[in-house]
Amino acid sequence: MVEERWHDPQEAQKATDAILALHTRQFKSVREATDVVERLICVPSVRYDPQVLLTSYLRCLSQPLRNQLAKEANINMHNFPSFSKVALDLEAKIGHGQTPTMDGRKKTLLPNWKAKGRIMFVDNDGSTIELEGNFQEGVGAEVGGDTSEGGVVAAVTQQKGEPVKMPPRIEGVVAKYPDLFEEPTWVVDREVVHAIEIIPGSSIPKGIIYRMSSGELDELRRQLKELVQKGWIRPSVSPYGSLVLFVPKKKEGTLRMCIDYRGLNAITVKNREPLPRIDDLLDRVQGCWYFSKIDLKSGYHQIAIRHEDQHKTAFRTRYGLYEFVVMPFGLCNAPGTFQHAMNRIFHDYLDKFVIVYLDDILIFSKTVEEHVAHLDKVLSLLRQHKFKINGEKCEFGRTCVLYLGHEISAEGLKPDDAKVASIRDWPRPQSVTEMRSFLGMTGYYRTFVKNYSVVAAPLTDLTRLDTPWEWTDECEAAFRHLKHALTHYEVLKLPDPDKPFIVTTDASQYGIGAVLAQQEGPKLRHVEYMSKKMPSQKLAKSTYEKELYAVFKALTHWRHYLLGRFFILRTDHQTLRWMRTQPVLSDALKRALIIEYDLTKDVTRSLVEAYREDQFISEIIRRLEAKDKQTSAEFELVNGLLFLEKEGNKRLCVPDKESLRSLFLGERHDATGHFGYKKTTANLLQRFWWPTMLKDAKLYVETCQVCQRDKPRTQAPLGLLKPNPIPERPGESLSMDFMDTLVTSKSGMRQIFVIVDRFSKYARLIAMSETAKTEYVIMLFKENWVRDFGLPKSIVSDRDVRFTRELWKAAATEQGTQLQMTYGNHPEANGQAEQMNRIVQHLLRHYVKPNQVDWDEKLALVASLYNNVVHNTTGVSPNSLHLTFRPRLPLDFLLPDNQPTVAPGTLEFAYRYEQKKQEAVEHMQKAQAAMIESENKHRRPSTFQVGDRVWVKSSELGQEFGISRKLMPQYFGPWEVLDVVGTDPDGPSYVIRIPGHLRTYPVFHASKLVVFKETDQFPSRRSMLPPTMDGEVDIDDIVDHREMPVQKPPGRGRPPKPKLQFRAHFRHHTDPKEDRWFTREELMQTAPQIVARYEKDVLKGKRQMAQD
């Protein structure tokens, strides 16, 4: 009870550190050492390795005792109580000490202990130890009883002051996870580790050792010792060596040790793991009333560094060279790695009831009941993945919480009061650097300020390189205006996707402004403000075009809210009302209406403007203007455009602007037939150049959904072969299949019922009609196998309709036989029967007549020939292994008996048969190993995880009437992996989230799937959707539903039933944000089959569960 409810992380860490340093201390007696260790291990939530504890305990004893204990006791066979007893007995025996006695009397506490608010440890000699800490109000533990075993008792006293109250159910959930609040130490094995890839050819950076004050040296020594004891750093001999410096913590008044990894980051290959947009995260909590915020304790240090990269984190100090074994702060790819780890943990619940930004986790719910379940799930996942949290910074079950600089509540969103106070007290900037800091702080809350860009324009102009620093009255007015606006903010409403949006726009000579709002009762509440300075080329335009520009920018900015939804647009310019009725639009207006690409300006002008923002290209242009000969030999400036000239070929230099690079990549890939990487790069190399062009082109082509959907794959199939268990004896496991000959015999037979023993390879072949039902198959099996050889323990088969019927399953269950069916359309998994099918076809070709109608008459001959021939896998014939003897063949009378015949039932007969079985097993094992080694050379391991999205081969799905398979896409999807199933010998199978209207079994082998590749690097790339029928988009699936209440009509009577709305997912649309809500009536007009399937599979299932 004490450990679960009243542990103090700081005191637990002190006790852990003391145990790790125990071997450095010297004690007068074993009794003294034992008492110290017992005090330490009784501290709530202390963490220690029992083996390390015993080793340290032994090392702190005197030399004579250590030598004697090494002879008489084995540490690995003891725990601390038993080993300390051996040590105490030995000390008494050799005369170096005497074990004190315990009378078991009741212990007494100090008279004022109830007012301490601390944990009190009382030793058996009456001495006490108080642990500082703040604990919640509770009942103290009763002290008494026999303490002769541990010599230590604990009492928890009541805390002074009133603690922050949590709802009882929330408090109960948090109390279930006391281990999460422990101090993180050592390195925990996780799926995600941090890798540091070095750019080839880079030189190793070398740091220097800064001089430090005596106080900094003391702090450095203390922090190094703490990190070593936690197992996070270790001494190093690495050639790397970054420098160390200290940065003061303003709030705590302490020093933070920082490693300057700028040199290492400069030569590190950057990863592309994106961090989520903060505004997107905040949108998810709309309509919620209860919040919990969790902060991970030293979050980065809970991720390990890849073993081969640990030496790259080395840093130089006054006391030696050290390296991290966990992820430190300051590495360029560390945020991406940490966000990736968090996304993998909470993948199934992100945006549903939890959002994560690095080590800040927010759980949100609409009711207390939901919040209890959501909080319990998040804490359970953190425990499962062994993460520790910072209890001091966590908040549970709040109706208002501070998250990412915003205060979130059911009322809405407002800025952090501490940040607002900082802006209010901000002194007037005296330099460009200080001005940028101020604008950075205010810009973070620009959505709360109406016309922010227009108000801040005089201040932003001061940050331009071509503007001299001059603080004018306009600057002072803007500075005061921003302070006033942010200290008199309004609480913004969180967007509700179920309500229509209202967009209000306005334009002036200096800028544009817009407001996004929604109706809440009789009041119109603002969701967000947006503003922009008016570009210089727009100043001379007409009022009509300025107002249209404001509308265009607003709709583009809030596209994620408005696209596909009904919304109201308000503008004070009347002529815009007739925009949609104009038969002919001007060129400028057409450009403004194109929202797929940000190409409102001429491409040439966009290139010239982007050159100024690209440091690399702007430096080349500067050197060209300075007449640098070396630069002029390679580059040329023509009409403001930069060209790279090599071998007489001029290539346009493209600046580091995503929209332009996506434009040129699309021109050379999408617009030229979606050819592969080599042809795309060949097209690019003729006309364009930028430093990462080849790398970008490869990623662009690999993530092209059109290519992924329509092109066949030439890579080796997925799914590595693995050994299949060999049965112990004949008759134990069978393989079955129905082989269709495609020819009907004279007796009306068309199919062959193939039964093969998986141990002996003995086969039975039975002719049957293609219309034979399950009952007839069961009868054939009993008459042709069970009657002669008994019931098998297991049967391997495909998913033929006769094997999947309940009648077949019931018969197998009744007979105690386990059915092992292959998953999906993958007959290779039943390799034994498939191989037998090929042998039967081969033999029948030799003996059937040309008209092939007598094939069923030859089955007995084919089976006899096969069963009497030595099998390659076992080294003997199936007959001799299955029937325990080799039948005599026609010419056997000419051959002498190599081995005397032994009568069945004798010991000699049993011995020979067992020897034959053992030899067969050895042959099968060798054959298996050889086959697996050969086949796996041409296969790849499957690494799909639950939650991944994959493409499914179109051949695995049904074909529409009148549609040519040759012109169909090669793959459909991408669809989500729901589960990993199966134990097939050639790799796993996966349950895929197939749309409900596709009548197909949703389990597919890995060889039928292809990974879906995507990237956020090219958000401006062209649409990757296939052509549509008459501009309409097909609905692929229904993913959710909800009930919308209907207003009760006046008068008496039953209230009307709520109307159903379905969330539809469109075919080929990969972003879930593009899903849309439709009423049931709307979908019944366009997709009645999908609605019927969803109502049958989902709604009726939920109603049945509710009734049960």
N, C-alpha and C positions, 0 to 999 in steps of 0.2 A: 504493500500500500504506500509506504514511504517513497519507494523508488518510482512508482507510477505517477504520483500526484505532486510530489514536492521536490523533485530533483532540481538542482541548480547547475546549469551547463558549465558555468565558470569553475565551480568547485569540483565538478566531475573532471574537468580538464586538468585542474591542478593535481588531483589524485592520480590521473593517468600519467601525467608528466613525472610525478614522484615515483611511480612504479617503474617507469622506463629508466630513471636515474638511480634506482635503488642500489645497483652494483657499485656506485661511486662512493657510497657511505660506509663507515665503519661503526660497528656496534660493540658494546662492552660484553654483551651476552646474547645467547640465542633468544632468551625471553624478551629482551628489548627489541630485537629485530622482528620477532614474531608479532609482538604487540603493534609495532608500526605498520607491518603489512596488513594485519587484521583491520586496523583503522582504515587503511586506504581502500581495501576491497569492499568495505561496507558503505563507502560513499555512494549514494544513489546515482545510477547511470554511469558509473566508472567503466572504462573499457580497457581490457588487457588480454593478452594471449597467455593462457595458463602455462605453456611451455616456457615463455619468456619470463614469467613471474618466478617459476621455480629456479630457473638458471640464475636470475638476478639475486634471488634469496640465498642461493648457495654461495655466490661470489662475494656477498657482503659479510660472510661469516669468517672466523679466524682460520688461519692456515691449517692448524692441526685438525680442526673439525671438518674442513673441506676434504682433507685427505682421507679421513676416516669414513665420511659419508660417501665418498666416491667408491669406496670398497664395499660398503654394507647396503647401499640403496641405489636403485636405478630410477633416475628421475622420470623416465617415460612411463613408469608403472605406478606413479603416485599423483595424487592431487595435493593441493597445498595443506589441507588439514592433516592428512596422513603423513606427508613428508615432514611437516613442522613437528609433529609428535615424535617422529624418529630422531629429528635433530635435538629436541629437548631431552629425550631419553638418553641420547648419546652424550650430551653435555653433562648431564647428571652422572653418567657412568664414568667418564674420564676425569671428572672433578673440576671442570671449568665453569660450572654453574649449578644452580639448583632450581628445580621447577617450583614456582610458587603454588600454593594451594588455594582453592576457591571454596568458600563455604556456602555459596548459593544464596546469600541473603539478598533481600530486596534492595535495589539501588535507590538512592535519593538524588533529587535534582536541586539545583540552586533555588532559593526561595522566590526569586523574581524571574524565573525562566519563562513564565507565561507571557511576559511583556516584551520578549526579545524579538519575536518575529523571525526566528532563525531555526536551523536544524541544530540540535544539541546532541553531541556524542558523549556518552558517559562511560569511562573506562571502569574496569572492575576494582581499581584502587581508589575510585571516587573522583579522579581527575576528569575534566570536561574539555571538549573542543567545540567551539562555536564556528559554524560556517556562515559567512555573510551571504545574504541573498534576499530577494523579495519574493515572497510566496503568497499565494492566494489564501483567503480565509478558510479555515478548516478546523477540524477537531484534532487535538494533539493525541499522539499515540500513547497508550498506557504503558508505563514502565514497570517491570517487575518480573519475577520468575527466575529460574536458574539460568545464569549466563556463563557457566563454566566452560562452555564450548568455545564461544567467540570472545568473551570478555568485553564485548561492546554492545551497548544498547543505544537506540536512537529515539528521539522524541521530536515531533514537528510542532512548533509553537505557532500561535496565531499571528498574522501579520498586522502591523499598524496600518490604519487608513482603510479606505473603502476600495477594493479592487474593481476593475472594469468587469461588469457583469455580462455574461453570455447567456443566450437561451439555454435552458437545461439540456435540451436534446443536442444542441450544438456542442455544448461542453462535454457531453457524454461521448460524442464522436471523437473529439480531440483527445480525450483521456484514453482512448483505445490505442493511441500511437505514441507512447512516451519515448520510444526509441528514435523517433524522427527528430527529437529535440537534442539529441546527443551531439557532442562536438565531433565533426568529421576528422578522421585521421587515416593515415596510410593510403594505399592505392587500391581502389575497388575495380575489379574487372567488369567492363561494360562492353556492349556492342559497339558503341561509338568511342573512338579514340582520336586524339588530335595528331594529324600528320603535318610535317613541315617539308614540303617539296622545294628543293633549291633549283633555281634556274641554271641549266647546264652552262659551264664555263665561267661561273661567277667566282670571284675571289672572296675568301673568308674575311668578314669584318673583324677588326680588332679594336677593343675599347681601352680606355685609360682608367686609372684609379684616381678619382677626385679626392682632394684633401678634405677631411671632415673634422669637425670640432670634437672635443672630448665627449660631449653629450650625444652627438650623433654616433660616435664609435661605440659607446655603451649601448645605444639603441640597436645598432647594427649587430653587435654581439648577441644581444638578447633575442632579436628576431631570427638570426641564423640558428641559434640553439633551438628555438621553438619549432622552426620549420624542419630541422633535422629530426627532432623528437617525434614530430607528427609523421615522419616518413615521406615528406613532400620534396625535399632536396637531399642531395648527397654530395660528398666531395667528388671532384671531376678532374680528368686529365685531358679535357677536350681542347682542340685547337681554337674553338670559338671562345669568345669572352666579351660579353656586353658589359657596359659600365653600370654602376649602382649610384643612385642619388636619393635624397629624402625630400618629400613634399609634406608640408604641414597640413594636418586636418584641422580646419577652422572650428568645427563643432566640438570635437573631442579635445582639442588642444594637444594632440599627439603627433607623432611623425609617421608617415607612410613610406615604407621602402619601395622604390620604383626601379625597375630595370629598363634601361634605354635600349629597346630592341629595334630602333630605327634602321640600323645597319643590317640586321638580319631580315627585317621586313622588306628592305629594298631588293634583296635577292631571292625572296620567297615567291613561288608561284601562287597567285591569288586565286582563291576559289570563288564560286558564284552563288554560294548559299545566301538567299535573300533574307533580310530581316523584315518582319511584317510592318505594314504601315500603321502608325499609331492611330490615325483617324479611322482606319478600317476596323481596328480592334475595338475602339470605343463605341462604334455603331452597333456591335453585337449585343450590348447589354440592355437594349431598349426593352422597356416593359418589366424590368426586374426590380424586386424590392429588397432582396437580401444578398449580401456580398461577403466574401471572405478573400483576404489577400494573404498570399504566402510568399515569403522571401527565402531563397535558399542560402544556407550558411556557407560562405566562401565557395560560391557556386563553381567558379572556374576550376578551383583546386579539387573538385570532385570528379573531374574528367582527366583521364590518364593521357600522357604523351606516348605516342607510338615508340616502342622500345628502340628502334633504330634511329629515331630522331631526338632522343633525350639529350644527347651531347650537344645538340645545336642550341639548346637553351642556356648554356653555361654563362655565368656572370662572374666578374672579377671583383674581389673585395680585399680589404686590408688583411683579412684572416684566411685568404686562400680562394681557390676556384671551386665553385659549386655549380651543379646543374639540377634542373627540375625534373622530377618524374611525373608530376602532374602539370596541368595546363596553367601557366602563369598569366598575369595580366600583361597587356602590351603587345601580344602577337597579333599580326594583321588578320589572320584567319580565325582567331579564337572566337569572336562573336558568332560567326557562321557555324562553327563546330558546335558551340553550346546550343544555339537555336535549333540546329538539326537534331541534337540529342533530345531536347524538349519536345520537338514536333513528333519524333518517333514514339515517345512515351504516351503523349496525349492525342495521337493522331485521330482516334475514333471519336473524340469528344471535343475537338477544337471547334470553336464558334457555336457549339451547342449549349454548353454550360461552362466552358473554361476557355480563357485566352491566355497566351503566354508571350511575354516579351523578355527574352534572355532569362534572367533568374527571378523575374517578377511574374507571379501566377495569380490570376483573378478568377474566382468562381462566382457565378451569378445565377440566381434562381428567382422564380416568381412567388414561391411559397416556402414556408419553413420546412414542410415535409420534403419538397424537392431539394431544398438546400442541404438537408441532412444527408440525403442519398448522394447528392453531387459531391459534397465535401468528403464523405466517406470513400467515394470512388477515387478521388484525387489523392487523398492521403494513402490509400491502399496502393495506388500505382507508384507513389514515391517510395513507399516501403519496399515494394517488389523490386524496384530498381536501385534501392540502397542509397537514396539521396537523403541528406540531412537539411533541416530547415532552421531558420533563425527565429526563435520564439519571440525575441524582443521586437522584431519588426513585423510579426504576423498579426493579422486582425481577423477574427472569426465571428460570423453571424451578425455583421453590421448592416445597418440600413443606409449608411453613408460611408464611403471609403475613398481614400486618396490613392490614385493609381496613375502613374506616368505623368505626374504634374497636373492632374485634373481631379477634381472632387466629383465623384459619381454618386448619384442617388436616384430614387424613383422620380424625383422632381425634374432631373435633367443633369446638365453638365456645366461646371464652372471651373475657373482656374484655381490653382493652389494659392491659398491666402498668403503663404510665406513667399511665394514667387511674386505675387502682386505687391507685397510690402517691399520686396527688394527693388522692384521697378519704381515704386513710389519714392523710395529714398535714393535712387540712382543719381549720382552727381552729374553735372553737365559734362559730356565727353570733351576731351581736350585733344584728341588725335583720331586718325582714321581707325586705328585698332580698337580704341575705346568705343567709337561709334558703331563699329561692326559688332562688338559684344552687346551693346544695348539693343541694336536692331535684331540680333539673334535671339535675345530674350523676348522681346516684344513680338517678333515674328512667329514665335512658337504659339502665341495666343491670338494670331491675326483673325481667326474665325470669330472671335468675340467682338471685333472692332469694325464698325461700319466704315466702308471706304478706306480701309487701312492703307492701301497703296497710294491713294491720293493724299492722305494726311501725311504719310511718311516720306513723300517724294522729295521735299527739301533735304531731308536727312540722308536718304539713299543717294542723292546726287553728290553729297560730300565724300562718299566712298569710291567714286569713280577716279581713275588714275589721271584723267585729263581735266579734273576740276580742282582748283586750288582750295585749300582749307580756309574758309571764311564763315564765321558764325554770324548769321544775319538775324534780323527780327523774324523772318519767316522760319528759320531753323528753330529759334527759341519758341515760337508759337507752336510749331509742329511737335517739339519736344514736350511741351506742357500738355498739348492736346492728347498725345499718346498716353502720357501718365494718367491724365484725367479719365480717358476712355477705359483704361484697364483697371482703374480703381473704382469705377462706377459701371461695372459690367452688368449685363443681364444674364440670367441663367438660361442657357440654350436647351432646347428640347432635343432629346435623342430621336433620330428618325424612325418612324413607324412605317414599315413597308406596306401595311394594310390600308393606310390612309393616303389620299391623293396629295401631291406636293403642289405648292404654289411658288412660282418663280417670278420675282419682280426685278426688272432691270432698269438701268438708267445710264446715260452717257453724258459727259461734259467735254469741254475743251481739253481738260487735263487728265481725265481718266474715266474708267467705267466702274460701275458698282452693281452688285446683285445680292439678293437676299433669298434664301431658300426657307420656306415656312410650311407649317401644317396647322390645320384647324384643331383646336382642343376645346371642345365645348363651344361656348360663345366667343372664345378668345383665340386670336391668331398668334401662334408662338413661333419664334424664329428658331431654325435648326442650325444655320450657318451663314456667315457673311463671306462674300468673295469680292475682290477688287483687283484692278490692274491699272497701271499707268497707261495712258494713251500713247501708242508708238508714234514716233515723229512722222512717219509716212501717212498716218491717219489724220493728222491735224488739219490738213487742207481738204479733207473729204467733206461731203455734205452731212447734214445732221442725220439724214436717213441712213447713210452708210455707217455713221458712228453708232447709232442705235442698233442697227443690225449687227454690227461688230460686238456690241455688248451682249445681245441675245446669243450670238454664236459662241462667245467665250463662256457664258453662263451654262449653256446646254452642254458644252464640251467638258467643263469642269465638273458638273454633276451628272455626267453621262451614266455612271454606275447606279444612280438613283432613278433616273428618268427613262432610260431606254426600255421600250416595251411596256410602259405604264401610261395611264392617263394622268395628265398634269395640267395645271392652269398657268399660262404665261401672261404676265402683266407688264405692259410698257406704256409710257406716256406719249409715244409717238404713234399717231393714229394711222399713218400710211402703212405701217407694218402689218396692220390687220388684213391687208389685201395681198400679202406676199404669196400666199399659196394659190391665189387665183390668177396671177399674172401668167399669160401664155408664153412669154419669152422673158428670160432672165438675163441680165447683163453678165459679162464675163466675171466682173468682180464679185457679183452676188453668187454666181455658181461656185467660185472658189471658196467663198465663205460657207457654203452649204456642205462642202466635202468635209466630213468629220473623221473619216477613216484614217487620214494622214494629216499631219500638221503642216500642210503645204500651202498656207495662205499667202506666202510670198513667193516670188520667183526663185527657182532652185539656185540660180547663179548668185542672187543676193543672199540666199540662205548660206551658201558655201562661204561667201566672203565674210559674213557676220560670224559664222562658226569658227573661221580661222582665228579670229581675235581671242576666242575662248580656249583654243587649243594651245597649250604652252609650247609643245614641241614644234608645231607648224608656225606659230607666231615667231618663234626664235629663228626658224629658217628664213622667214620673210624679212625679219630684221637684218639678218646677215646679207641677204640679197640686196636690200636697200643700202647697206653699208659697203657694197661692192666687194664682198669677200670672194676671192678667186676660187677657193676650194668648193664653196657652196654653189657658186655660179656654174661650176663644171657639171654639177649633177641636177640642179633645180633651175626652173625658169618661171617667171611670173608673167602671165599674159592676161590682160584685162581684169586684173584682180584675182585670177585663178592660178593656183600653184600646180606645176607639172614636174614630174620626175622623168628625166630623159636618160635612157639607157639603150645603147646599140641602135640609136636613131629612132627609137620608139618613145613617144611622149605619153605618159600616164598621169591622169588627173589625181592629185593628192586629196584624199577625203578626210576631213577633220574628225575629231573624236566627238561626234554627235550621233546618237542612236538612230534618230529618224532618217538622217541622210544615209548612213551605212545600211540600214534596213531597206531603204529605197533602192540603192544600187545592187545590193544582194538579190532583191526581188527581181530586178530587171534582168539579172544574169542567171537566175534559177527559175523562178515562177513563170516569168514571161517568155522563157525560151524552152519550155517543154519539161521542166522538172527532171533534168538529167542529173547524173550523180555528181559526187564531190569533185572528181577529176575534171569533168567537162565544165562544171561551174567555175572552178578555180582557173581553168584555161581561159574561159571567157573574161573573167575578172582581170587576169594578168595582162591581157591585151590593152585594157582601157584605164584601169584604176590602180591605186596603191594606197595602203595605209599600213602601219607597222604590224598589226595583228590580223591582216586580211585573210591569210590562209587558215588560221585558227578559227576566225569568225565564220568563214565560209563552211568549214567542216561542221561546226556546231549548228549553223543555219540549216544545212542539208539534213543532218541527222535528226533534227527536231521538226522537220517539215512533216506535217500530218498527212498531206497529200501523198508524199512518197511512202510514208509508213503504211498508209492504207492501201495503196494500189500496187506497190512493187513486191515481187517475190523475194524471199531471203535466200542467200547463197551460203550462209554460215552453217556450221555443223549443228545438228538438232540438239535440243536441250534434253537432259535426263541421262545421268550416268548409270550404267548397269551395276547391279550389286548382287552378291550371291543369294540364290534362293535356297531356303532350308531343304535339305535332302531328307526324304521320309526315312523312317527307321527300318521299314520292312515292306514287302509287297502287299498290296491291298489296302494300304493306309491312306493314300492320297491319289486322286484321279484327276485327269484333265478331260474335259468334254467339249464338243463342238458339233455344229450341224454344217456339213459341207454340201453346198448346192452344186450338183453336176450340170445344171442347166439343160439336161436331157431327161425326158420322161421315158422310162423303160417299158417293155411290153407288159409288165405286171402293174404299171401305174406308179412306179417309184421314181422319185427325183432327187431326194436328199440322202446323205449318209450320216448316220448317228455314230460319231467317232468317240470311243472311250479308250483312254490310254492310262496305264498305271505309271505314275511318276517315278517309282523306284525301279521296277523291272523293265519298263518300257513296253510291256505286253499290251496288245491292242485288240479290241473287238470292233468290228465294222458291221453296222446294221442298216439295211436299206429301209427307207420310210417315205411316206408321201409328204409333199411340201405343205399340205394342209393339216398334218398331224397336230393334235392339240396336246396340252400338257398332260392330261390323263393318259394318253396313249404313250407318251415319252416315258412316264413313270413305269408303265407296264413293261415297256421294252427294256428299261434299265433293270428291273427286277428279274425278268426272265433270262436276260443275256449276261448279267454280271452278278447280281446279288445271290441268285440261286447257286452259282458255282463258287464264288469267292467271298461272299459275305458283304457286310456294309462297310464303306470307307469312313474314315474320320473326317476327311475334307474333300471337297470337290472344287476345282478351279474351272471357271467358264467365263464366257463373255456375257454381255447383257442382252442376249436374245430374249424376245418377249416370253418364250416358254420357260426360261430360267428365272425371270423376274416376277412371275405370277405368284400369288399367295399360296396357291395349291402346291407348287413345287417347294416353296419355302416351308410350308407346314409339314410336308412329307419328310424333308430333310431334318427338321427339328424333332419330329417324332422318332426318327431313326438315330438321332444323336450325331448327325453329320453337319459339319460347318461348311457354309457356302462362301467361297472366295471369288467374287466377280470382279472383272476388270472394270476400270473407270473410263467412261466416255467411249468414243469411237476409236479404240486403241487395241486392236486384236493382238498386237505384238506382245502384250502382257501375258497372254495365254500361249506362250511360245511352244510348249510341248504339243498341244493340239494342232497349232498352225504348222509345225514341222511334219506332223503325221499327215495332214492334208496334202502337203506337197508330195510325200512319199506315195500316198494312195493314187494321186493323179499320175505320177510317174509310172507306177506299175500297171494301172488300168490301160494306159496308152499301148502297152505291149500286147494285151490279150483281148481287147474288145474288138468286135466287128466294125467295119467301116461305117455302118449306120448307127453304131454306138447304143443300140437299144437293149443290148444284153449285158450292160455293165453290172447290174445287180446280181447276175448269175456268177460273176467272176469275183465277187467280194470275198467269198470263203477262201478261194485260191490266193488272192492278194494278202489276206490276213495270215494265212499259213506260211507263205513265202517270207513275209516280214518277220514273223515271230521266230522263225528258225534260223535267221541270219544273225551273225554276231553284230551287236550294236556298238558303234564307235564310242559311245559315252561310257558304257559299263564294261566293255571288253568281253562280254559273253552274250549269247542269244537271249531274247526275252523269254522264250519257253523254258530254257534251263534255269533261269533265275526265278521265274514266276511259278513254274510247275515242279521245281526241285529236281528235274531230270531233263536230259536232252533226248527228244524223240528220235527213233531210228529212221534214217532216210533210206531210199531205195538201194543205194550202192554201199551202205554201211557193212554189209556182210563180207565185202572184200577186205575190210580193214580190221586189223587185230585190236582187241580192247587194250587201251593204254593203261587203264586203271581197273582193277577188279570191281565188279558191281557189288554194292553194299545194299542190304535190305533196308527199306524205310523203317523207322522206329527204333533203330539201333543207335548207340552212342556214336559210332563211327560215321553213320549217315548224317547225324545232326552236326558233328564236328566239321565234316566236309562242306555241308551247306552253309554253316556260319562262316567258314573260311571264304567261301565263294562270295557271300554277301559283303564281307569286309573288303575283299579285293574290288568288288564292284563299286563300293563307296569311294575307295581311293581313286579309281578311274574317273568317277563322276566329279570328284573334287578337282582333279587335275584338269579335266575338260572344262569345268566351270571357270577356273582361274585363267586358262588360256583364252577362252572365249571373251571373258570380261576385259582382259588386257588388250585384246585385239579390237573389240568394239569400242571401248572407251577412248581409243586414239582418235575416233571420228565423232565424238560426242562432247558436249559441254555440260558442266553442272548447272542445275537450275537453282536460282537464288531468289525466286519470287517470295515475297512476304505478304501476310494479310494486310490489306489496305493499298497495295500496289495496284496500278492500272495496267491492263495488258490488252493487246490485240488478239482476237481469236480468228483462226483460219476460216475463211468463208465456206470452204468445202465441208466444214463441220456443221453448218447450218442449212436449213432448207432453201431450196431454189424456187423463186417465183416463176409462175407460168409465163412463158413467152420471153423470158430473160435469158440471154446467152451467158453461160458460166465463164466463157473465155473473156467476155467484156466486163464481168463483175469485178468489184474490188477484191484484192487478195485477202484482205482482213476486214473484220468488223469490230467496232468498239470505239474507243477503249472502254473497258468495263473493269469494275473493281474485283480484286481477289478477296473472297469472303473466308476461305478456309483452305488448309492443306490437308489432303486426305490420301489414303491408299498406301499400300506397301508393295506396289508393283516392282518387279525386279529391275525394270529399266527406268526408274525414276518416279518422282511423285506426280500426283494429279491434283488439280485445284478446282475448288468450287468458285464459279464466276457468277457475278451479279448480271445474269442475262435478263433482258426485258421480258416481262411476263407474257407478252403476246407471242413470243417465239417458242413454239412447242418443241423444245429440245431438252435433253438431259443436261443440267448445268455443270457437270463435272468434265473437265478436259485434261488430257495428259499434257505434260510440259512441252512435248514436241509439237503440240498444236497451238502454242501460245508464243507471242513475241512481246518483249518489253515495250511499253509506251514511253517514249522519250519526249521531254518538254523542257523549256527554258524560259526564263523571264528576261533574257538579255535583249530580245527583239520585240518589245511591246507594239511597235509601229509596223510590224510586218504585215503583208497582205493577208486577206482572208484565206483560210485554208479549208473552207467548207466546200463540198462538191456542188455541182449544179443542182438546182431544184426544179421541180415540176410546176411550171406556171407561177414561179415566184413564191410558192408555198413551202413551208418547212414541215417535215414529218415529225410527229411526236413519237419518241422512242419508248418512253416508259413513264409511269407514274411513280414518284418516289415518296410522296407524303400526301396527307389529307388533313382537313380540319373542318369543323362545323361552325358555320356563321349564323348567329341568332337572327331570327326574323321578328320584327316589331309586331306585338300583339295588336290585332285590330280592336277598335272600341266595341264594347258590349260584352256579353257573356259568351262562353264557349271555351273549348280547349285552346291552349296556345299553339300556334303553328309549329311544325317540326323545323328544326334548324336546317339550313341549306348546306349541302356539301360543296366544298371546294377541293380541287386536286392540284398538287404541284407537279407540273409536267416537265419532263426532260426531253429536249429536242435531239433528234438524231444528228450525229457527227459534231455536236456542240460539247466540247470537253470541259468547259468551265461551269461548275455548279451554280455560279452567280447568274448564269443566263437562264436558269430554270424560271418558269412563270406559273402563277396561280390562275386557274380557270374554274368557272362553275361547272357543276356536273352537266347542266343542260348544254353548255358550250362544247364540252368534250364529246357528248353523245352525238352531236352533229358531225364531228370530224373524225373521232377515233372511238367508235362504240365498242370495238373488240377489246381495246386496251382497258377501257373502263370496266367492261364485264369481267375481264381476267383479274383486275386489281380487286374488284369487289368480291370475287369468288375466293381468291387466295388470301387476301389481307383482311377485309372488313368482316367476312363471315368467320374467319379464324379468330379474330378478336372478340366477336360476339359469343362464339362458342366458349372461349376461355372465360369470359365474364360470367356465362351461365354456369360453367363448372365451378 
